[in-house]
């Protein structure tokens, strides 16, 4: 199956949580913070939302930072995804 987002929605796959700190301390599962960094899996077509024309600014494959409590968690074929509005994406991570 495939997730195809509508309007200004974006499907994200959350990146793995850090298991160690920068100083080398190993974190337990309960101490690991949910990462806010994800990879863009699919992007909706944009369009008119609430009377405003929305052009999509993110592309499939980009790494992004999204708002901590944003989106809807979805499980499909054993994989977990987050569906957010483009406005919930705060930044694109460039290397």
Secondary structure, DSSP 8 states (H G I E B T S, - for coil): ------TTEEEEEE----SB-TT--B--GGGS----EEEEEEE---EEETTEEE-----TT-EEEE-TT-SEEEEETTEEEEEEEGGGEEEEE--
